[in-house]
Amino acid sequence: MKLNTDILQKKFGKSLIIKENLSKYSWFNIGGPADIFFRPENKEQLLEFLNQIRKNNYQLHILGAGSNTLIRDSGIKGVVIKLGSKFSNIKLLEKDMIEVGAAALDRKVSDFAQNNDISGMEFLSCIPGSIGGAIIMNSGCYGSDISEILTSIKIIDDKGKEKEIKNDEIKFYYRGTDIPKNYIILSAIFKGTVSSKQLIVKKQEELIKRKKESQPSQIKTGGSTFKNNNKKKAWMLIKESGCDKLYVGDAKISEKHCNFFVNKGKAKASDIERLINKVKKEVKTKTGVSLELEIKIIGNEK
Ligand SMILES: Cc1cc2nc3c(=O)[nH]c(=O)nc-3n(C[C@H](O)[C@H](O)[C@H](O)COP(=O)(O)OP(=O)(O)OC[C@H]3O[C@@H](n4cnc5c(N)ncnc54)[C@H](O)[C@@H]3O)c2cc1C
């Protein structure tokens, strides 16, 4: 990749930062710098930027709220795009339908739906990411997930073209979709059902309470490290294999939920990754099950 950073910097001003440290954009609070970090002011500026960099063979990564992402210590030799507050608008379209910017936080979307008496989005109140990340991950909890409420998304594809994609054109599976990696989600339309605010608040409170009881909060983590794809949940396999007390430096496993890996202070991404590999190997040896990562690990190894 050879990008003329001076020209880009001049053209995009404060929207573009060279060698931005990414640790503050990840829930793990870990990660090296991005060669180019771009936070567009609006869609037009984003399209213009993509047009500028398309001619180069760049590595492009879209970052949401960073709650499901471990960024390696050597950072990203390429471009990181993060949609900011300008992409977080939430709008009522019909009495049971809302349009949401990809950078809107899940919790805010859940509260907006609640304020408009729309049920079906309560589960978003306990997922700490943004809507873009939630769609890519088909995020969910307690029996609900994004695929059930999503009507359509607006994206920019890898050729810089804007497109609308309907729910039935997307393949959703457990904690994932077939949306191509370099597509940038701009916004989504969600449909719920009209209900009473009282019932919606009650459901939100129940889910938040369940979460608090079973999962740690206020910690530096990426949530569930491995997918629950198997007959047994990942945390059970980890516990049964005697891995729940393993650690590498400050990379530890939560005492409350052993599928949550935690940066207890000065852990490096390499510590978390070594811990992940240790647990994977041990679980495979003890149970025969190959755990599959739920968190995304991004960046260059060296
Ligand atoms: C404490 C804690 C609890 C959690 N609980 C749950 C839970 O109950 N259920 C659950 O499903 N998850 C849970 N998670 C994981 C995480 O919150 C979800 O996966 C979340 O939806 C990720 O959103 P994000 O914006 O943080 O995504 P990121 O981590 O920033 O990115 C995730 C993926 O989405 C892509 N992406 C992000 N935005 C866009 C965009 N605009 N366009 C294209 N691609 C994009 C990224 O490239 C990446 O591939 C939890 C995490 C934590 C830390």
The ligand as a Gaussian input file, in Angstrom:
#p B3LYP/6-31G(d) Opt

LIG

0 1
 C      -19.663000      -6.660000      28.253000
 C      -20.080000      -7.173000      26.896000
 C      -21.280000      -7.854000      26.758000
 C      -21.677000      -8.337000      25.496000
 N      -22.863000      -8.993000      25.389000
 C      -23.274000      -9.422000      24.176000
 C      -24.527000     -10.097000      24.010000
 O      -25.284000     -10.287000      24.948000
 N      -24.872000     -10.496000      22.763000
 C      -24.073000     -10.307000      21.685000
 O      -24.460000     -10.700000      20.576000
 N      -22.891000      -9.674000      21.816000
 C      -22.464000      -9.229000      23.013000
 N      -21.267000      -8.598000      23.130000
 C      -20.408000      -8.424000      21.954000
 C      -20.605000      -7.088000      21.212000
 O      -21.166000      -6.123000      22.054000
 C      -21.490000      -7.264000      19.981000
 O      -20.921000      -8.162000      19.074000
 C      -21.716000      -5.899000      19.300000
 O      -22.843000      -5.959000      18.476000
 C      -20.531000      -5.430000      18.518000
 O      -20.784000      -4.099000      18.102000
 P      -19.594000      -3.049000      17.934000
 O      -20.164000      -1.827000      17.312000
 O      -18.883000      -2.872000      19.212000
 O      -18.698000      -3.827000      16.872000
 P      -17.126000      -3.860000      16.681000
 O      -16.498000      -4.692000      17.733000
 O      -16.581000      -2.495000      16.505000
 O      -17.069000      -4.622000      15.286000
 C      -17.593000      -5.925000      15.135000
 C      -17.650000      -6.263000      13.644000
 O      -18.603000      -5.413000      13.008000
 C      -18.002000      -4.709000      11.921000
 N      -18.647000      -3.385000      11.825000
 C      -18.897000      -2.511000      12.840000
 N      -19.564000      -1.423000      12.355000
 C      -19.708000      -1.621000      11.021000
 C      -20.297000      -0.863000       9.955000
 N      -20.878000       0.329000      10.148000
 N      -20.255000      -1.376000       8.693000
 C      -19.685000      -2.576000       8.458000
 N      -19.091000      -3.334000       9.414000
 C      -19.122000      -2.870000      10.678000
 C      -16.517000      -4.653000      12.260000
 O      -15.734000      -4.491000      11.101000
 C      -16.330000      -6.015000      12.928000
 O      -16.182000      -7.006000      11.929000
 C      -20.850000      -8.115000      24.378000
 C      -19.646000      -7.406000      24.522000
 C      -19.261000      -6.935000      25.758000
 C      -17.997000      -6.143000      25.885000

